[in-house]
């Protein structure tokens, strides 16, 4: 293609981009976890992508990396798509030049298929500053898989979107979309999602003992406890440090013990179990109304196995793991809300290597039988944090989840599974990718928890933590957040919220500010002529005080109220 034609396309793309940015576009949370016979239509009509569905052949598309690109069509439906073939290098693909706007979020999607078997395919955006991994998927032959991802443009300028794979299979590409959103639009999406998923408009009605409305009744609303679980990991240091205790209990409603419940902490010497520390930590949490996640029963990382475990024969290891799961779960069954049954089994395979590919599924099935009331959670890293990690892809996560569920009686229909996402972010998180990955994971229809959030230190550290927390809190599929910020006098794992005097660091101020923002402020309203007072409340527990306008204030009626998605919209209080 001649240089003048390329410049024209870039200029045209910039105009389209500017036009799209001028109007507010709702965010499309849809995704797919299935491999489909035909791809779905492109999100946002393709956004800034020219000819996103290849209805005009290869118009707007180019060869990337000196490979070859051809157009093809489905014999069954006539659907048209591009094929990147004769590939001998990962980057040889089909591409399109676009123009990115500075400090703008872009959500990306594309439907992909490969010519043989399955392959990890990544969407890459080449900019003047380097190459940005925007998302990935395990594409298969014979059906179409959606890749949903995104990126934030660091500067305005030309860029090029293409797809790469370490496999030399042909890559089929269709229905591509790249949609820009200003930060104001992105924040508006969050606000709308929070209003829908985290709040409810409630009508409180005051009636007298005869059932008549009480106009002018004073109705006081106090938010007692948040309905959204937000917490931090806890270290054993809390048992002996009153300042740590006070700081922690004033803020958090859920916790995970950082290391104290793990196998290497409770059975250092084979046959000599010691639960004194996690027992004490559990008593402390229960005494302050703080829920606990069980972390963890097993850890698939070989480097975390004790020497005596590594030395066991397969039969000995089988007996040891049977003892471990029965011991820890019988002790804490009914006392924890979830179990990380096999930690990080996407990236590691210690137990699979010993027992076969069904090892995780067998552990989950056993765990569910020992504590059927708790969520059985996977827990892994880089599914939100790193679009370029082939082991952490949302598609791989879901495949593992389904493998585990399939081992339960009735194909897992009775299993209370959950998705645990650690969230150990680099110094500059990819926020659009976080939302897109959550969209895909939400297709599993199970609760999603952020279980170990931290952000690596760097410029604008506090702001980046705030962006991560706002993003995951606002997503409708997320059910809880835990920060990986257990305090130690010699420093935290990656990120501390306070100094050693329990004075907030800037990231701690962010957490406090968000906790306050995500609560309903105490307020007083006056009932209308029909006795109604309407108010919008965050989900949670409330104390409602109603005073009759003609009765002494000390005769006010106090009533407890719980507000969530399933609760009533209207409550009557008799005064």
Number of C-alpha atoms within 10 A of each C-alpha: 6 6 8 9 10 13 13 11 18 21 15 16 20 20 14 17 22 16 11 16 17 10 10 13 16 13 18 12 14 12 20 18 18 12 18 15 12 16 21 16 16 20 23 18 17 20 20 26 24 24 20 27 25 22 15 13 16 21 12 17 20 17 17 20 16 14 16 17 24 14 16 16 15 11 8 8 8 9 15 20 24 23 23 25 20 16 22 15 15 16 19 26 29 27 21 21 22 27 23 26 22 13 14 22 25 25 26 26 26 29 27 28 29 27 18 15 11 16 22 21 25 26 25 23 23 17 20 12 9 8 13 19 21 28 32 30 28 21 27 20 19 15 16 23 25 27 30 30 30 30 25 24 20 15 14 15 15 18 19 19 23 22 26 23 20 15 17 19 21 23 29 25 27 27 25 27 26 26 23 26 26 19 13 11 19 20 16 15 20 20 14 14 17 18 16 14 19 22 21 20 16 18 18 20 23 29 21 13 9 8 12 12 22 23 19 20 26 21 24 16 23 18 21 17 17 20 21 20 18 21 26 25 23 27 22 18 15 18 14 9 10 11 12 20 17 12 14 22 16 9 15 21 22 23 28 28 22 20 18 21 22 19 22 17 16 20 16 15 14 11 10 8 15 14 14 10 16 20 15 13 21 19 14 16 20 14 9 14 13 18 19 23 21 25 25 23 22 24 24 20 17 13 11 14 16 16 12 11 17 14 11 13 11 13 10 12 18 15 12 15 17 13 12 19 19 15 13 19 19 13 12 16 19 14 18 21 17 26 28 25 27 26 23 21 24 22 15 17 20 19 24 15 11 14 16 11 13 13 18 26 22 14 21 24 21 17 23 21 12 17 20 17 16 22 24 25 28 27 26 26 24 21 28 27 24 24 28 21 18 22 20 22 27 28 26 17 21 18 15 17 19 16 17 23 21 16 18 19 11 10 13 16 11 12 23 17 26 23 27 27 25 25 27 24 22 15 16 19 22 25 23 22 27 24 22 26 24 25 23 21 24 24 15 19 11 17 19 25 23 24 29 24 22 25 24 16 16 11 10 13 16 18 14 25 24 18 17 21 19 17 20 22 24 21 22 19 20 21 19 19 26 24 26 29 24 25 26 17 9 7 14 15 13 14 21 22 23 20 14 15 9 16 12 17 14 16 22 20 16 20 21 14 12 15 14 12 10 18 20 20 13 13 11 14 16 19 22 16 12 14 22 25 22 16 13 12 22 23 23 20 18 21 17 20 18 28 23 22 15 9 11 9 12 7 11 18 15 17 13 12 16 16 21 18 12 7 12 13 14 13 12 14 20 20 22
